Protein backbone atom coordinates (compact mmCIF):
# COMPACT_ATOMS: atom_id res chain seq x y z
CA UNK A 1 0.00 0.00 0.00
CA UNK A 2 2.82 2.39 0.87
CA UNK A 3 4.37 2.04 -2.60
CA UNK A 4 1.05 2.74 -4.29
CA UNK A 5 0.44 5.82 -2.14
CA UNK A 6 3.99 7.04 -2.80
CA UNK A 7 3.45 6.61 -6.55
CA UNK A 8 0.27 8.67 -6.32
CA UNK A 9 2.10 11.53 -4.58
CA UNK A 10 0.75 11.13 -1.05
CA UNK A 11 2.75 12.86 1.65
CA UNK A 12 2.75 10.56 4.64
CA UNK A 13 4.76 9.31 7.57
CA UNK A 14 4.38 5.67 6.58
CA UNK A 15 0.80 5.33 7.81
CA UNK A 16 -2.51 6.12 6.18
CA UNK A 17 -4.45 6.59 9.42
CA UNK A 18 -7.00 9.30 8.67
CA UNK A 19 -10.38 8.83 7.03
CA UNK A 20 -9.35 11.34 4.36
CA UNK A 21 -6.32 9.25 3.40
CA UNK A 22 -8.38 6.04 3.35
CA UNK A 23 -11.01 7.71 1.14
CA UNK A 24 -8.34 9.03 -1.24
CA UNK A 25 -6.80 5.54 -1.47
CA UNK A 26 -10.27 4.10 -2.17
CA UNK A 27 -10.77 6.62 -4.97
CA UNK A 28 -7.42 5.68 -6.52
CA UNK A 29 -8.21 1.97 -6.33
CA UNK A 30 -11.79 2.44 -7.56
CA UNK A 31 -13.34 1.00 -4.41
CA UNK A 32 -16.81 1.87 -3.18
CA UNK A 33 -16.08 1.06 0.48
CA UNK A 34 -12.92 0.92 2.56
CA UNK A 35 -12.17 -0.54 5.97
CA UNK A 36 -9.99 1.48 8.35
CA UNK A 37 -9.13 1.14 11.98
CA UNK A 38 -6.66 0.97 14.79
CA UNK A 39 -5.54 -1.42 17.51
CA UNK A 40 -4.66 -0.56 21.07
CA UNK A 41 -3.69 -2.53 24.16
CA UNK A 42 -4.21 -1.80 27.84
CA UNK A 43 -2.92 -4.47 30.16
CA UNK A 44 -4.11 -7.80 28.77
CA UNK A 45 -7.04 -6.32 26.85
CA UNK A 46 -6.97 -5.27 23.21
CA UNK A 47 -9.33 -2.69 21.72
CA UNK A 48 -9.91 -2.60 17.98
CA UNK A 49 -11.60 0.35 16.31
CA UNK A 50 -12.89 -0.64 12.84
CA UNK A 51 -14.83 1.62 10.45
CA UNK A 52 -16.43 0.88 7.08
CA UNK A 53 -16.30 4.09 5.03
CA UNK A 54 -18.25 4.85 1.86
CA UNK A 55 -15.66 6.27 -0.54
CA UNK A 56 -18.05 8.46 -2.57
CA UNK A 57 -19.49 10.34 0.42
CA UNK A 58 -16.97 9.80 3.22
CA UNK A 59 -19.82 8.58 5.39
CA UNK A 60 -19.03 6.00 8.05
CA UNK A 61 -21.40 3.14 7.28
CA UNK A 62 -20.54 1.08 10.32
CA UNK A 63 -18.16 1.28 13.27
CA UNK A 64 -17.37 -1.29 15.92
CA UNK A 65 -15.00 -1.05 18.88
CA UNK A 66 -14.83 -4.40 20.64
CA UNK A 67 -12.52 -5.04 23.59
CA UNK A 68 -11.24 -8.50 24.43
CA UNK A 69 -8.22 -10.67 24.88
CA UNK A 70 -6.62 -11.68 21.59
CA UNK A 71 -8.93 -14.70 21.17
CA UNK A 72 -12.15 -12.72 21.48
CA UNK A 73 -11.92 -11.11 18.04
CA UNK A 74 -12.73 -14.14 15.92
CA UNK A 75 -16.22 -12.78 15.17
CA UNK A 76 -15.00 -9.26 14.23
CA UNK A 77 -15.40 -9.77 10.44
CA UNK A 78 -19.03 -10.70 11.03
CA UNK A 79 -19.64 -7.64 13.20
CA UNK A 80 -18.37 -5.15 10.60
CA UNK A 81 -19.88 -7.04 7.65
CA UNK A 82 -23.43 -7.35 8.94
ChimeraX commands (.cxc) that place a marker at each C-alpha (Angstrom):
marker #1 position 0.00,0.00,0.00 radius 0.5
marker #1 position 2.82,2.39,0.87 radius 0.5
marker #1 position 4.37,2.04,-2.60 radius 0.5
marker #1 position 1.05,2.74,-4.29 radius 0.5
marker #1 position 0.44,5.82,-2.14 radius 0.5
marker #1 position 3.99,7.04,-2.80 radius 0.5
marker #1 position 3.45,6.61,-6.55 radius 0.5
marker #1 position 0.27,8.67,-6.32 radius 0.5
marker #1 position 2.10,11.53,-4.58 radius 0.5
marker #1 position 0.75,11.13,-1.05 radius 0.5
marker #1 position 2.75,12.86,1.65 radius 0.5
marker #1 position 2.75,10.56,4.64 radius 0.5
marker #1 position 4.76,9.31,7.57 radius 0.5
marker #1 position 4.38,5.67,6.58 radius 0.5
marker #1 position 0.80,5.33,7.81 radius 0.5
marker #1 position -2.51,6.12,6.18 radius 0.5
marker #1 position -4.45,6.59,9.42 radius 0.5
marker #1 position -7.00,9.30,8.67 radius 0.5
marker #1 position -10.38,8.83,7.03 radius 0.5
marker #1 position -9.35,11.34,4.36 radius 0.5
marker #1 position -6.32,9.25,3.40 radius 0.5
marker #1 position -8.38,6.04,3.35 radius 0.5
marker #1 position -11.01,7.71,1.14 radius 0.5
marker #1 position -8.34,9.03,-1.24 radius 0.5
marker #1 position -6.80,5.54,-1.47 radius 0.5
marker #1 position -10.27,4.10,-2.17 radius 0.5
marker #1 position -10.77,6.62,-4.97 radius 0.5
marker #1 position -7.42,5.68,-6.52 radius 0.5
marker #1 position -8.21,1.97,-6.33 radius 0.5
marker #1 position -11.79,2.44,-7.56 radius 0.5
marker #1 position -13.34,1.00,-4.41 radius 0.5
marker #1 position -16.81,1.87,-3.18 radius 0.5
marker #1 position -16.08,1.06,0.48 radius 0.5
marker #1 position -12.92,0.92,2.56 radius 0.5
marker #1 position -12.17,-0.54,5.97 radius 0.5
marker #1 position -9.99,1.48,8.35 radius 0.5
marker #1 position -9.13,1.14,11.98 radius 0.5
marker #1 position -6.66,0.97,14.79 radius 0.5
marker #1 position -5.54,-1.42,17.51 radius 0.5
marker #1 position -4.66,-0.56,21.07 radius 0.5
marker #1 position -3.69,-2.53,24.16 radius 0.5
marker #1 position -4.21,-1.80,27.84 radius 0.5
marker #1 position -2.92,-4.47,30.16 radius 0.5
marker #1 position -4.11,-7.80,28.77 radius 0.5
marker #1 position -7.04,-6.32,26.85 radius 0.5
marker #1 position -6.97,-5.27,23.21 radius 0.5
marker #1 position -9.33,-2.69,21.72 radius 0.5
marker #1 position -9.91,-2.60,17.98 radius 0.5
marker #1 position -11.60,0.35,16.31 radius 0.5
marker #1 position -12.89,-0.64,12.84 radius 0.5
marker #1 position -14.83,1.62,10.45 radius 0.5
marker #1 position -16.43,0.88,7.08 radius 0.5
marker #1 position -16.30,4.09,5.03 radius 0.5
marker #1 position -18.25,4.85,1.86 radius 0.5
marker #1 position -15.66,6.27,-0.54 radius 0.5
marker #1 position -18.05,8.46,-2.57 radius 0.5
marker #1 position -19.49,10.34,0.42 radius 0.5
marker #1 position -16.97,9.80,3.22 radius 0.5
marker #1 position -19.82,8.58,5.39 radius 0.5
marker #1 position -19.03,6.00,8.05 radius 0.5
marker #1 position -21.40,3.14,7.28 radius 0.5
marker #1 position -20.54,1.08,10.32 radius 0.5
marker #1 position -18.16,1.28,13.27 radius 0.5
marker #1 position -17.37,-1.29,15.92 radius 0.5
marker #1 position -15.00,-1.05,18.88 radius 0.5
marker #1 position -14.83,-4.40,20.64 radius 0.5
marker #1 position -12.52,-5.04,23.59 radius 0.5
marker #1 position -11.24,-8.50,24.43 radius 0.5
marker #1 position -8.22,-10.67,24.88 radius 0.5
marker #1 position -6.62,-11.68,21.59 radius 0.5
marker #1 position -8.93,-14.70,21.17 radius 0.5
marker #1 position -12.15,-12.72,21.48 radius 0.5
marker #1 position -11.92,-11.11,18.04 radius 0.5
marker #1 position -12.73,-14.14,15.92 radius 0.5
marker #1 position -16.22,-12.78,15.17 radius 0.5
marker #1 position -15.00,-9.26,14.23 radius 0.5
marker #1 position -15.40,-9.77,10.44 radius 0.5
marker #1 position -19.03,-10.70,11.03 radius 0.5
marker #1 position -19.64,-7.64,13.20 radius 0.5
marker #1 position -18.37,-5.15,10.60 radius 0.5
marker #1 position -19.88,-7.04,7.65 radius 0.5
marker #1 position -23.43,-7.35,8.94 radius 0.5
marker link #1:1,2 radius 0.2
marker link #1:2,3 radius 0.2
marker link #1:3,4 radius 0.2
marker link #1:4,5 radius 0.2
marker link #1:5,6 radius 0.2
marker link #1:6,7 radius 0.2
marker link #1:7,8 radius 0.2
marker link #1:8,9 radius 0.2
marker link #1:9,10 radius 0.2
marker link #1:10,11 radius 0.2
marker link #1:11,12 radius 0.2
marker link #1:12,13 radius 0.2
marker link #1:13,14 radius 0.2
marker link #1:14,15 radius 0.2
marker link #1:15,16 radius 0.2
marker link #1:16,17 radius 0.2
marker link #1:17,18 radius 0.2
marker link #1:18,19 radius 0.2
marker link #1:19,20 radius 0.2
marker link #1:20,21 radius 0.2
marker link #1:21,22 radius 0.2
marker link #1:22,23 radius 0.2
marker link #1:23,24 radius 0.2
marker link #1:24,25 radius 0.2
marker link #1:25,26 radius 0.2
marker link #1:26,27 radius 0.2
marker link #1:27,28 radius 0.2
marker link #1:28,29 radius 0.2
marker link #1:29,30 radius 0.2
marker link #1:30,31 radius 0.2
marker link #1:31,32 radius 0.2
marker link #1:32,33 radius 0.2
marker link #1:33,34 radius 0.2
marker link #1:34,35 radius 0.2
marker link #1:35,36 radius 0.2
marker link #1:36,37 radius 0.2
marker link #1:37,38 radius 0.2
marker link #1:38,39 radius 0.2
marker link #1:39,40 radius 0.2
marker link #1:40,41 radius 0.2
marker link #1:41,42 radius 0.2
marker link #1:42,43 radius 0.2
marker link #1:43,44 radius 0.2
marker link #1:44,45 radius 0.2
marker link #1:45,46 radius 0.2
marker link #1:46,47 radius 0.2
marker link #1:47,48 radius 0.2
marker link #1:48,49 radius 0.2
marker link #1:49,50 radius 0.2
marker link #1:50,51 radius 0.2
marker link #1:51,52 radius 0.2
marker link #1:52,53 radius 0.2
marker link #1:53,54 radius 0.2
marker link #1:54,55 radius 0.2
marker link #1:55,56 radius 0.2
marker link #1:56,57 radius 0.2
marker link #1:57,58 radius 0.2
marker link #1:58,59 radius 0.2
marker link #1:59,60 radius 0.2
marker link #1:60,61 radius 0.2
marker link #1:61,62 radius 0.2
marker link #1:62,63 radius 0.2
marker link #1:63,64 radius 0.2
marker link #1:64,65 radius 0.2
marker link #1:65,66 radius 0.2
marker link #1:66,67 radius 0.2
marker link #1:67,68 radius 0.2
marker link #1:68,69 radius 0.2
marker link #1:69,70 radius 0.2
marker link #1:70,71 radius 0.2
marker link #1:71,72 radius 0.2
marker link #1:72,73 radius 0.2
marker link #1:73,74 radius 0.2
marker link #1:74,75 radius 0.2
marker link #1:75,76 radius 0.2
marker link #1:76,77 radius 0.2
marker link #1:77,78 radius 0.2
marker link #1:78,79 radius 0.2
marker link #1:79,80 radius 0.2
marker link #1:80,81 radius 0.2
marker link #1:81,82 radius 0.2
view
